[in-house]
Amino acid sequence: MTPLHLSHFLAAVIFAFFASIVFGITQKNETREMVRYGIQCFVFFVVGTILAGWLMFGIYHLAHR
């Protein structure tokens, strides 16, 4: 069996997917609210990951001028 190679971003997206499912199920009572909250959490996770990546990129390049 060949090893699975994931980028950091793909690993973060997979984590966001499963964490959002858990958050949606555990935090809301109605099915529609669960789905909406899960999608909202997923979007926040992914956008936060992208913003954190850009922030770290900027800090790195400012420090290594």
CHARMM-style PDB file with segment names, atoms N, HN, CA, C and O in Angstrom:
ATOM      1  N   MET     1       0.840  -1.173   0.000  1.00  0.00      PROA
ATOM      2  CA  MET     1       0.000   0.000   0.000  1.00  0.00      PROA
ATOM      3  C   MET     1       0.890   1.243   0.000  1.00  0.00      PROA
ATOM      4  O   MET     1       1.856   1.318   0.760  1.00  0.00      PROA
ATOM      5  N   THR     2       0.568   2.207  -0.843  1.00  0.00      PROA
ATOM      6  HN  THR     2      -0.217   2.146  -1.460  1.00  0.00      PROA
ATOM      7  CA  THR     2       1.364   3.427  -0.908  1.00  0.00      PROA
ATOM      8  C   THR     2       0.954   4.392   0.200  1.00  0.00      PROA
ATOM      9  O   THR     2      -0.222   4.457   0.558  1.00  0.00      PROA
ATOM     10  N   PRO     3       1.910   5.138   0.745  1.00  0.00      PROA
ATOM     11  CA  PRO     3       1.580   6.086   1.814  1.00  0.00      PROA
ATOM     12  C   PRO     3       0.780   7.272   1.272  1.00  0.00      PROA
ATOM     13  O   PRO     3       0.926   7.665   0.114  1.00  0.00      PROA
ATOM     14  N   LEU     4      -0.045   7.817   2.116  1.00  0.00      PROA
ATOM     15  HN  LEU     4      -0.163   7.498   3.056  1.00  0.00      PROA
ATOM     16  CA  LEU     4      -0.861   8.966   1.756  1.00  0.00      PROA
ATOM     17  C   LEU     4      -0.095  10.240   2.087  1.00  0.00      PROA
ATOM     18  O   LEU     4       0.352  10.424   3.219  1.00  0.00      PROA
ATOM     19  N   HSD     5       0.055  11.118   1.099  1.00  0.00      PROA
ATOM     20  HN  HSD     5      -0.308  10.968   0.180  1.00  0.00      PROA
ATOM     21  CA  HSD     5       0.772  12.373   1.294  1.00  0.00      PROA
ATOM     22  C   HSD     5      -0.231  13.514   1.241  1.00  0.00      PROA
ATOM     23  O   HSD     5      -0.839  13.773   0.203  1.00  0.00      PROA
ATOM     24  N   LEU     6      -0.399  14.199   2.380  1.00  0.00      PROA
ATOM     25  HN  LEU     6       0.095  13.989   3.224  1.00  0.00      PROA
ATOM     26  CA  LEU     6      -1.315  15.325   2.471  1.00  0.00      PROA
ATOM     27  C   LEU     6      -0.536  16.613   2.661  1.00  0.00      PROA
ATOM     28  O   LEU     6       0.468  16.647   3.373  1.00  0.00      PROA
ATOM     29  N   SER     7      -1.009  17.672   2.016  1.00  0.00      PROA
ATOM     30  HN  SER     7      -1.825  17.644   1.438  1.00  0.00      PROA
ATOM     31  CA  SER     7      -0.437  18.986   2.304  1.00  0.00      PROA
ATOM     32  C   SER     7      -1.009  19.464   3.635  1.00  0.00      PROA
ATOM     33  O   SER     7      -1.995  18.916   4.130  1.00  0.00      PROA
ATOM     34  N   HSD     8      -0.393  20.473   4.199  1.00  0.00      PROA
ATOM     35  HN  HSD     8       0.408  20.917   3.797  1.00  0.00      PROA
ATOM     36  CA  HSD     8      -0.902  21.013   5.457  1.00  0.00      PROA
ATOM     37  C   HSD     8      -2.308  21.581   5.265  1.00  0.00      PROA
ATOM     38  O   HSD     8      -3.174  21.425   6.126  1.00  0.00      PROA
ATOM     39  N   PHE     9      -2.523  22.237   4.133  1.00  0.00      PROA
ATOM     40  HN  PHE     9      -1.820  22.364   3.433  1.00  0.00      PROA
ATOM     41  CA  PHE     9      -3.836  22.833   3.873  1.00  0.00      PROA
ATOM     42  C   PHE     9      -4.912  21.762   3.754  1.00  0.00      PROA
ATOM     43  O   PHE     9      -5.993  21.906   4.326  1.00  0.00      PROA
ATOM     44  N   LEU    10      -4.630  20.692   3.019  1.00  0.00      PROA
ATOM     45  HN  LEU    10      -3.753  20.575   2.555  1.00  0.00      PROA
ATOM     46  CA  LEU    10      -5.612  19.621   2.867  1.00  0.00      PROA
ATOM     47  C   LEU    10      -5.898  18.952   4.208  1.00  0.00      PROA
ATOM     48  O   LEU    10      -7.044  18.609   4.496  1.00  0.00      PROA
ATOM     49  N   ALA    11      -4.874  18.765   5.022  1.00  0.00      PROA
ATOM     50  HN  ALA    11      -3.942  19.044   4.788  1.00  0.00      PROA
ATOM     51  CA  ALA    11      -5.086  18.201   6.354  1.00  0.00      PROA
ATOM     52  C   ALA    11      -5.966  19.121   7.202  1.00  0.00      PROA
ATOM     53  O   ALA    11      -6.825  18.646   7.945  1.00  0.00      PROA
ATOM     54  N   ALA    12      -5.754  20.437   7.093  1.00  0.00      PROA
ATOM     55  HN  ALA    12      -5.057  20.822   6.489  1.00  0.00      PROA
ATOM     56  CA  ALA    12      -6.575  21.395   7.839  1.00  0.00      PROA
ATOM     57  C   ALA    12      -8.022  21.379   7.345  1.00  0.00      PROA
ATOM     58  O   ALA    12      -8.944  21.496   8.152  1.00  0.00      PROA
ATOM     59  N   VAL    13      -8.236  21.237   6.045  1.00  0.00      PROA
ATOM     60  HN  VAL    13      -7.487  21.142   5.389  1.00  0.00      PROA
ATOM     61  CA  VAL    13      -9.594  21.182   5.489  1.00  0.00      PROA
ATOM     62  C   VAL    13     -10.306  19.912   5.954  1.00  0.00      PROA
ATOM     63  O   VAL    13     -11.489  19.955   6.293  1.00  0.00      PROA
ATOM     64  N   ILE    14      -9.601  18.792   5.972  1.00  0.00      PROA
ATOM     65  HN  ILE    14      -8.640  18.757   5.696  1.00  0.00      PROA
ATOM     66  CA  ILE    14     -10.202  17.544   6.452  1.00  0.00      PROA
ATOM     67  C   ILE    14     -10.555  17.663   7.933  1.00  0.00      PROA
ATOM     68  O   ILE    14     -11.631  17.239   8.353  1.00  0.00      PROA
ATOM     69  N   PHE    15      -9.652  18.236   8.720  1.00  0.00      PROA
ATOM     70  HN  PHE    15      -8.778  18.580   8.379  1.00  0.00      PROA
ATOM     71  CA  PHE    15      -9.947  18.472  10.132  1.00  0.00      PROA
ATOM     72  C   PHE    15     -11.160  19.374  10.293  1.00  0.00      PROA
ATOM     73  O   PHE    15     -12.038  19.103  11.111  1.00  0.00      PROA
ATOM     74  N   ALA    16     -11.208  20.458   9.504  1.00  0.00      PROA
ATOM     75  HN  ALA    16     -10.494  20.679   8.839  1.00  0.00      PROA
ATOM     76  CA  ALA    16     -12.331  21.401   9.571  1.00  0.00      PROA
ATOM     77  C   ALA    16     -13.640  20.706   9.235  1.00  0.00      PROA
ATOM     78  O   ALA    16     -14.662  20.980   9.865  1.00  0.00      PROA
ATOM     79  N   PHE    17     -13.629  19.820   8.261  1.00  0.00      PROA
ATOM     80  HN  PHE    17     -12.799  19.598   7.749  1.00  0.00      PROA
ATOM     81  CA  PHE    17     -14.825  19.095   7.864  1.00  0.00      PROA
ATOM     82  C   PHE    17     -15.376  18.266   9.021  1.00  0.00      PROA
ATOM     83  O   PHE    17     -16.558  18.356   9.353  1.00  0.00      PROA
ATOM     84  N   PHE    18     -14.512  17.461   9.628  1.00  0.00      PROA
ATOM     85  HN  PHE    18     -13.552  17.387   9.359  1.00  0.00      PROA
ATOM     86  CA  PHE    18     -14.983  16.585  10.700  1.00  0.00      PROA
ATOM     87  C   PHE    18     -15.304  17.360  11.982  1.00  0.00      PROA
ATOM     88  O   PHE    18     -16.271  17.037  12.672  1.00  0.00      PROA
ATOM     89  N   ALA    19     -14.506  18.372  12.302  1.00  0.00      PROA
ATOM     90  HN  ALA    19     -13.721  18.635  11.742  1.00  0.00      PROA
ATOM     91  CA  ALA    19     -14.797  19.187  13.483  1.00  0.00      PROA
ATOM     92  C   ALA    19     -16.119  19.923  13.310  1.00  0.00      PROA
ATOM     93  O   ALA    19     -16.875  20.065  14.272  1.00  0.00      PROA
ATOM     94  N   SER    20     -16.409  20.392  12.099  1.00  0.00      PROA
ATOM     95  HN  SER    20     -15.795  20.277  11.318  1.00  0.00      PROA
ATOM     96  CA  SER    20     -17.661  21.100  11.840  1.00  0.00      PROA
ATOM     97  C   SER    20     -18.869  20.184  11.985  1.00  0.00      PROA
ATOM     98  O   SER    20     -19.921  20.610  12.462  1.00  0.00      PROA
ATOM     99  N   ILE    21     -18.722  18.944  11.581  1.00  0.00      PROA
ATOM    100  HN  ILE    21     -17.867  18.598  11.194  1.00  0.00      PROA
ATOM    101  CA  ILE    21     -19.801  17.968  11.770  1.00  0.00      PROA
ATOM    102  C   ILE    21     -20.077  17.790  13.258  1.00  0.00      PROA
ATOM    103  O   ILE    21     -21.228  17.820  13.692  1.00  0.00      PROA
ATOM    104  N   VAL    22     -19.020  17.604  14.029  1.00  0.00      PROA
ATOM    105  HN  VAL    22     -18.085  17.580  13.677  1.00  0.00      PROA
ATOM    106  CA  VAL    22     -19.179  17.417  15.477  1.00  0.00      PROA
ATOM    107  C   VAL    22     -19.785  18.659  16.123  1.00  0.00      PROA
ATOM    108  O   VAL    22     -20.699  18.549  16.939  1.00  0.00      PROA
ATOM    109  N   PHE    23     -19.283  19.839  15.763  1.00  0.00      PROA
ATOM    110  HN  PHE    23     -18.540  19.929  15.099  1.00  0.00      PROA
ATOM    111  CA  PHE    23     -19.830  21.079  16.320  1.00  0.00      PROA
ATOM    112  C   PHE    23     -21.299  21.238  15.971  1.00  0.00      PROA
ATOM    113  O   PHE    23     -22.103  21.602  16.829  1.00  0.00      PROA
ATOM    114  N   GLY    24     -21.659  20.972  14.725  1.00  0.00      PROA
ATOM    115  HN  GLY    24     -21.006  20.677  14.027  1.00  0.00      PROA
ATOM    116  CA  GLY    24     -23.054  21.107  14.307  1.00  0.00      PROA
ATOM    117  C   GLY    24     -23.975  20.180  15.080  1.00  0.00      PROA
ATOM    118  O   GLY    24     -25.062  20.581  15.497  1.00  0.00      PROA
ATOM    119  N   ILE    25     -23.543  18.947  15.271  1.00  0.00      PROA
ATOM    120  HN  ILE    25     -22.660  18.621  14.933  1.00  0.00      PROA
ATOM    121  CA  ILE    25     -24.380  17.963  15.970  1.00  0.00      PROA
ATOM    122  C   ILE    25     -24.498  18.284  17.455  1.00  0.00      PROA
ATOM    123  O   ILE    25     -25.573  18.148  18.039  1.00  0.00      PROA
ATOM    124  N   THR    26     -23.395  18.710  18.065  1.00  0.00      PROA
ATOM    125  HN  THR    26     -22.522  18.821  17.591  1.00  0.00      PROA
ATOM    126  CA  THR    26     -23.404  18.881  19.517  1.00  0.00      PROA
ATOM    127  C   THR    26     -23.912  20.244  19.986  1.00  0.00      PROA
ATOM    128  O   THR    26     -24.296  20.382  21.147  1.00  0.00      PROA
ATOM    129  N   GLN    27     -23.924  21.241  19.124  1.00  0.00      PROA
ATOM    130  HN  GLN    27     -23.612  21.129  18.181  1.00  0.00      PROA
ATOM    131  CA  GLN    27     -24.268  22.587  19.573  1.00  0.00      PROA
ATOM    132  C   GLN    27     -25.692  23.016  19.247  1.00  0.00      PROA
ATOM    133  O   GLN    27     -26.193  23.965  19.850  1.00  0.00      PROA
ATOM    134  N   LYS    28     -26.350  22.356  18.325  1.00  0.00      PROA
ATOM    135  HN  LYS    28     -25.944  21.585  17.835  1.00  0.00      PROA
ATOM    136  CA  LYS    28     -27.694  22.778  17.914  1.00  0.00      PROA
ATOM    137  C   LYS    28     -28.680  21.621  18.056  1.00  0.00      PROA
ATOM    138  O   LYS    28     -28.283  20.456  18.080  1.00  0.00      PROA
ATOM    139  N   ASN    29     -29.969  21.951  18.150  1.00  0.00      PROA
ATOM    140  HN  ASN    29     -30.292  22.897  18.130  1.00  0.00      PROA
ATOM    141  CA  ASN    29     -30.994  20.936  18.374  1.00  0.00      PROA
ATOM    142  C   ASN    29     -31.741  20.538  17.110  1.00  0.00      PROA
ATOM    143  O   ASN    29     -32.019  19.356  16.911  1.00  0.00      PROA
ATOM    144  N   GLU    30     -32.069  21.485  16.262  1.00  0.00      PROA
ATOM    145  HN  GLU    30     -31.844  22.446  16.424  1.00  0.00      PROA
ATOM    146  CA  GLU    30     -32.827  21.211  15.046  1.00  0.00      PROA
ATOM    147  C   GLU    30     -31.887  20.836  13.905  1.00  0.00      PROA
ATOM    148  O   GLU    30     -30.759  21.324  13.831  1.00  0.00      PROA
ATOM    149  N   THR    31     -32.366  19.962  13.012  1.00  0.00      PROA
ATOM    150  HN  THR    31     -33.282  19.566  13.072  1.00  0.00      PROA
ATOM    151  CA  THR    31     -31.533  19.484  11.907  1.00  0.00      PROA
ATOM    152  C   THR    31     -31.063  20.635  11.023  1.00  0.00      PROA
ATOM    153  O   THR    31     -29.895  20.696  10.639  1.00  0.00      PROA
ATOM    154  N   ARG    32     -31.974  21.540  10.704  1.00  0.00      PROA
ATOM    155  HN  ARG    32     -32.923  21.490  11.015  1.00  0.00      PROA
ATOM    156  CA  ARG    32     -31.615  22.668   9.841  1.00  0.00      PROA
ATOM    157  C   ARG    32     -30.549  23.547  10.510  1.00  0.00      PROA
ATOM    158  O   ARG    32     -29.620  24.010   9.849  1.00  0.00      PROA
ATOM    159  N   GLU    33     -30.687  23.772  11.810  1.00  0.00      PROA
ATOM    160  HN  GLU    33     -31.442  23.396  12.347  1.00  0.00      PROA
ATOM    161  CA  GLU    33     -29.697  24.555  12.546  1.00  0.00      PROA
ATOM    162  C   GLU    33     -28.350  23.838  12.596  1.00  0.00      PROA
ATOM    163  O   GLU    33     -27.299  24.473  12.508  1.00  0.00      PROA
ATOM    164  N   MET    34     -28.386  22.505  12.739  1.00  0.00      PROA
ATOM    165  HN  MET    34     -29.240  21.989  12.810  1.00  0.00      PROA
ATOM    166  CA  MET    34     -27.151  21.726  12.764  1.00  0.00      PROA
ATOM    167  C   MET    34     -26.378  21.883  11.465  1.00  0.00      PROA
ATOM    168  O   MET    34     -25.169  22.116  11.471  1.00  0.00      PROA
ATOM    169  N   VAL    35     -27.092  21.752  10.350  1.00  0.00      PROA
ATOM    170  HN  VAL    35     -28.074  21.562  10.345  1.00  0.00      PROA
ATOM    171  CA  VAL    35     -26.447  21.842   9.036  1.00  0.00      PROA
ATOM    172  C   VAL    35     -25.899  23.251   8.824  1.00  0.00      PROA
ATOM    173  O   VAL    35     -24.760  23.419   8.387  1.00  0.00      PROA
ATOM    174  N   ARG    36     -26.699  24.246   9.130  1.00  0.00      PROA
ATOM    175  HN  ARG    36     -27.624  24.109   9.485  1.00  0.00      PROA
ATOM    176  CA  ARG    36     -26.277  25.633   8.936  1.00  0.00      PROA
ATOM    177  C   ARG    36     -25.064  25.962   9.807  1.00  0.00      PROA
ATOM    178  O   ARG    36     -24.111  26.580   9.331  1.00  0.00      PROA
ATOM    179  N   TYR    37     -25.092  25.564  11.052  1.00  0.00      PROA
ATOM    180  HN  TYR    37     -25.867  25.063  11.439  1.00  0.00      PROA
ATOM    181  CA  TYR    37     -23.981  25.840  11.961  1.00  0.00      PROA
ATOM    182  C   TYR    37     -22.729  25.068  11.529  1.00  0.00      PROA
ATOM    183  O   TYR    37     -21.620  25.597  11.608  1.00  0.00      PROA
ATOM    184  N   GLY    38     -22.897  23.832  11.077  1.00  0.00      PROA
ATOM    185  HN  GLY    38     -23.798  23.402  11.013  1.00  0.00      PROA
ATOM    186  CA  GLY    38     -21.761  23.045  10.593  1.00  0.00      PROA
ATOM    187  C   GLY    38     -21.099  23.685   9.390  1.00  0.00      PROA
ATOM    188  O   GLY    38     -19.872  23.749   9.313  1.00  0.00      PROA
ATOM    189  N   ILE    39     -21.907  24.160   8.447  1.00  0.00      PROA
ATOM    190  HN  ILE    39     -22.904  24.108   8.510  1.00  0.00      PROA
ATOM    191  CA  ILE    39     -21.357  24.843   7.269  1.00  0.00      PROA
ATOM    192  C   ILE    39     -20.665  26.138   7.679  1.00  0.00      PROA
ATOM    193  O   ILE    39     -19.589  26.463   7.175  1.00  0.00      PROA
ATOM    194  N   GLN    40     -21.285  26.868   8.590  1.00  0.00      PROA
ATOM    195  HN  GLN    40     -22.158  26.604   8.999  1.00  0.00      PROA
ATOM    196  CA  GLN    40     -20.692  28.118   9.068  1.00  0.00      PROA
ATOM    197  C   GLN    40     -19.345  27.843   9.748  1.00  0.00      PROA
ATOM    198  O   GLN    40     -18.377  28.563   9.500  1.00  0.00      PROA
ATOM    199  N   CYS    41     -19.271  26.836  10.582  1.00  0.00      PROA
ATOM    200  HN  CYS    41     -20.057  26.252  10.783  1.00  0.00      PROA
ATOM    201  CA  CYS    41     -18.006  26.490  11.243  1.00  0.00      PROA
ATOM    202  C   CYS    41     -16.955  26.084  10.224  1.00  0.00      PROA
ATOM    203  O   CYS    41     -15.794  26.474  10.345  1.00  0.00      PROA
ATOM    204  N   PHE    42     -17.347  25.307   9.223  1.00  0.00      PROA
ATOM    205  HN  PHE    42     -18.290  24.990   9.126  1.00  0.00      PROA
ATOM    206  CA  PHE    42     -16.413  24.875   8.188  1.00  0.00      PROA
ATOM    207  C   PHE    42     -15.833  26.073   7.453  1.00  0.00      PROA
ATOM    208  O   PHE    42     -14.624  26.146   7.234  1.00  0.00      PROA
ATOM    209  N   VAL    43     -16.687  27.007   7.074  1.00  0.00      PROA
ATOM    210  HN  VAL    43     -17.669  26.948   7.251  1.00  0.00      PROA
ATOM    211  CA  VAL    43     -16.215  28.203   6.370  1.00  0.00      PROA
ATOM    212  C   VAL    43     -15.277  29.008   7.263  1.00  0.00      PROA
ATOM    213  O   VAL    43     -14.241  29.481   6.796  1.00  0.00      PROA
ATOM    214  N   PHE    44     -15.626  29.172   8.548  1.00  0.00      PROA
ATOM    215  HN  PHE    44     -16.468  28.787   8.927  1.00  0.00      PROA
ATOM    216  CA  PHE    44     -14.755  29.904   9.470  1.00  0.00      PROA
ATOM    217  C   PHE    44     -13.401  29.218   9.619  1.00  0.00      PROA
ATOM    218  O   PHE    44     -12.369  29.889   9.628  1.00  0.00      PROA
ATOM    219  N   PHE    45     -13.392  27.892   9.736  1.00  0.00      PROA
ATOM    220  HN  PHE    45     -14.230  27.347   9.729  1.00  0.00      PROA
ATOM    221  CA  PHE    45     -12.139  27.152   9.839  1.00  0.00      PROA
ATOM    222  C   PHE    45     -11.265  27.377   8.609  1.00  0.00      PROA
ATOM    223  O   PHE    45     -10.080  27.684   8.738  1.00  0.00      PROA
ATOM    224  N   VAL    46     -11.840  27.226   7.421  1.00  0.00      PROA
ATOM    225  HN  VAL    46     -12.803  26.977   7.317  1.00  0.00      PROA
ATOM    226  CA  VAL    46     -11.059  27.332   6.182  1.00  0.00      PROA
ATOM    227  C   VAL    46     -10.569  28.763   5.977  1.00  0.00      PROA
ATOM    228  O   VAL    46      -9.402  28.976   5.651  1.00  0.00      PROA
ATOM    229  N   VAL    47     -11.441  29.734   6.164  1.00  0.00      PROA
ATOM    230  HN  VAL    47     -12.390  29.561   6.429  1.00  0.00      PROA
ATOM    231  CA  VAL    47     -11.030  31.133   6.013  1.00  0.00      PROA
ATOM    232  C   VAL    47      -9.971  31.490   7.058  1.00  0.00      PROA
ATOM    233  O   VAL    47      -9.002  32.183   6.748  1.00  0.00      PROA
ATOM    234  N   GLY    48     -10.152  31.024   8.277  1.00  0.00      PROA
ATOM    235  HN  GLY    48     -10.939  30.460   8.529  1.00  0.00      PROA
ATOM    236  CA  GLY    48      -9.154  31.265   9.316  1.00  0.00      PROA
ATOM    237  C   GLY    48      -7.811  30.642   8.984  1.00  0.00      PROA
ATOM    238  O   GLY    48      -6.765  31.225   9.270  1.00  0.00      PROA
ATOM    239  N   THR    49      -7.834  29.464   8.385  1.00  0.00      PROA
ATOM    240  HN  THR    49      -8.684  28.990   8.153  1.00  0.00      PROA
ATOM    241  CA  THR    49      -6.597  28.798   7.983  1.00  0.00      PROA
ATOM    242  C   THR    49      -5.880  29.603   6.902  1.00  0.00      PROA
ATOM    243  O   THR    49      -4.663  29.783   6.959  1.00  0.00      PROA
ATOM    244  N   ILE    50      -6.639  30.084   5.919  1.00  0.00      PROA
ATOM    245  HN  ILE    50      -7.627  29.937   5.873  1.00  0.00      PROA
ATOM    246  CA  ILE    50      -6.042  30.881   4.848  1.00  0.00      PROA
ATOM    247  C   ILE    50      -5.478  32.194   5.400  1.00  0.00      PROA
ATOM    248  O   ILE    50      -4.367  32.591   5.048  1.00  0.00      PROA
ATOM    249  N   LEU    51      -6.243  32.863   6.262  1.00  0.00      PROA
ATOM    250  HN  LEU    51      -7.145  32.540   6.548  1.00  0.00      PROA
ATOM    251  CA  LEU    51      -5.765  34.117   6.849  1.00  0.00      PROA
ATOM    252  C   LEU    51      -4.524  33.899   7.710  1.00  0.00      PROA
ATOM    253  O   LEU    51      -3.588  34.697   7.663  1.00  0.00      PROA
ATOM    254  N   ALA    52      -4.513  32.827   8.491  1.00  0.00      PROA
ATOM    255  HN  ALA    52      -5.274  32.179   8.529  1.00  0.00      PROA
ATOM    256  CA  ALA    52      -3.340  32.522   9.320  1.00  0.00      PROA
ATOM    257  C   ALA    52      -2.123  32.233   8.441  1.00  0.00      PROA
ATOM    258  O   ALA    52      -1.008  32.637   8.772  1.00  0.00      PROA
ATOM    259  N   GLY    53      -2.333  31.541   7.333  1.00  0.00      PROA
ATOM    260  HN  GLY    53      -3.239  31.212   7.065  1.00  0.00      PROA
ATOM    261  CA  GLY    53      -1.236  31.267   6.401  1.00  0.00      PROA
ATOM    262  C   GLY    53      -0.659  32.544   5.815  1.00  0.00      PROA
ATOM    263  O   GLY    53       0.561  32.695   5.742  1.00  0.00      PROA
ATOM    264  N   TRP    54      -1.518  33.464   5.397  1.00  0.00      PROA
ATOM    265  HN  TRP    54      -2.509  33.342   5.456  1.00  0.00      PROA
ATOM    266  CA  TRP    54      -1.046  34.744   4.863  1.00  0.00      PROA
ATOM    267  C   TRP    54      -0.344  35.554   5.945  1.00  0.00      PROA
ATOM    268  O   TRP    54       0.666  36.203   5.671  1.00  0.00      PROA
ATOM    269  N   LEU    55      -0.858  35.525   7.155  1.00  0.00      PROA
ATOM    270  HN  LEU    55      -1.678  34.998   7.378  1.00  0.00      PROA
ATOM    271  CA  LEU    55      -0.229  36.243   8.249  1.00  0.00      PROA
ATOM    272  C   LEU    55       1.177  35.695   8.519  1.00  0.00      PROA
ATOM    273  O   LEU    55       2.125  36.465   8.667  1.00  0.00      PROA
ATOM    274  N   MET    56       1.309  34.381   8.581  1.00  0.00      PROA
ATOM    275  HN  MET    56       0.539  33.756   8.460  1.00  0.00      PROA
ATOM    276  CA  MET    56       2.621  33.775   8.810  1.00  0.00      PROA
ATOM    277  C   MET    56       3.572  34.056   7.647  1.00  0.00      PROA
ATOM    278  O   MET    56       4.764  34.275   7.859  1.00  0.00      PROA
ATOM    279  N   PHE    57       3.049  34.049   6.422  1.00  0.00      PROA
ATOM    280  HN  PHE    57       2.081  33.871   6.250  1.00  0.00      PROA
ATOM    281  CA  PHE    57       3.845  34.377   5.240  1.00  0.00      PROA
ATOM    282  C   PHE    57       4.387  35.796   5.356  1.00  0.00      PROA
ATOM    283  O   PHE    57       5.567  36.042   5.108  1.00  0.00      PROA
ATOM    284  N   GLY    58       3.516  36.725   5.736  1.00  0.00      PROA
ATOM    285  HN  GLY    58       2.557  36.525   5.938  1.00  0.00      PROA
ATOM    286  CA  GLY    58       3.926  38.122   5.877  1.00  0.00      PROA
ATOM    287  C   GLY    58       4.945  38.318   6.979  1.00  0.00      PROA
ATOM    288  O   GLY    58       5.927  39.038   6.799  1.00  0.00      PROA
ATOM    289  N   ILE    59       4.724  37.687   8.113  1.00  0.00      PROA
ATOM    290  HN  ILE    59       3.926  37.102   8.260  1.00  0.00      PROA
ATOM    291  CA  ILE    59       5.661  37.806   9.233  1.00  0.00      PROA
ATOM    292  C   ILE    59       7.023  37.231   8.847  1.00  0.00      PROA
ATOM    293  O   ILE    59       8.059  37.816   9.162  1.00  0.00      PROA
ATOM    294  N   TYR    60       7.019  36.097   8.173  1.00  0.00      PROA
ATOM    295  HN  TYR    60       6.177  35.621   7.917  1.00  0.00      PROA
ATOM    296  CA  TYR    60       8.266  35.468   7.761  1.00  0.00      PROA
ATOM    297  C   TYR    60       9.050  36.385   6.823  1.00  0.00      PROA
ATOM    298  O   TYR    60      10.256  36.569   6.992  1.00  0.00      PROA
ATOM    299  N   HSD    61       8.370  36.951   5.845  1.00  0.00      PROA
ATOM    300  HN  HSD    61       7.391  36.801   5.708  1.00  0.00      PROA
ATOM    301  CA  HSD    61       9.061  37.780   4.869  1.00  0.00      PROA
ATOM    302  C   HSD    61       9.473  39.133   5.426  1.00  0.00      PROA
ATOM    303  O   HSD    61      10.442  39.724   4.949  1.00  0.00      PROA
ATOM    304  N   LEU    62       8.762  39.632   6.419  1.00  0.00      PROA
ATOM    305  HN  LEU    62       7.975  39.152   6.806  1.00  0.00      PROA
ATOM    306  CA  LEU    62       9.189  40.855   7.085  1.00  0.00      PROA
ATOM    307  C   LEU    62      10.422  40.606   7.936  1.00  0.00      PROA
ATOM    308  O   LEU    62      11.297  41.466   8.033  1.00  0.00      PROA
ATOM    309  N   ALA    63      10.494  39.443   8.548  1.00  0.00      PROA
ATOM    310  HN  ALA    63       9.783  38.744   8.470  1.00  0.00      PROA
ATOM    311  CA  ALA    63      11.612  39.117   9.427  1.00  0.00      PROA
ATOM    312  C   ALA    63      12.877  38.763   8.641  1.00  0.00      PROA
ATOM    313  O   ALA    63      13.983  38.880   9.170  1.00  0.00      PROA
ATOM    314  N   HSD    64      12.728  38.335   7.397  1.00  0.00      PROA
ATOM    315  HN  HSD    64      11.830  38.239   6.967  1.00  0.00      PROA
ATOM    316  CA  HSD    64      13.886  37.880   6.602  1.00  0.00      PROA
ATOM    317  C   HSD    64      14.179  38.827   5.447  1.00  0.00      PROA
ATOM    318  O   HSD    64      14.478  38.380   4.340  1.00  0.00      PROA
ATOM    319  N   ARG    65      14.098  40.094   5.689  1.00  0.00      PROA
ATOM    320  HN  ARG    65      13.855  40.457   6.589  1.00  0.00      PROA
ATOM    321  CA  ARG    65      14.442  41.076   4.635  1.00  0.00      PROA
ATOM    322  C   ARG    65      15.904  41.246   4.516  1.00  0.00      PROA
ATOM    323  OT1 ARG    65      16.369  42.027   3.686  1.00  0.00      PROA
TER     324      ARG     65
END
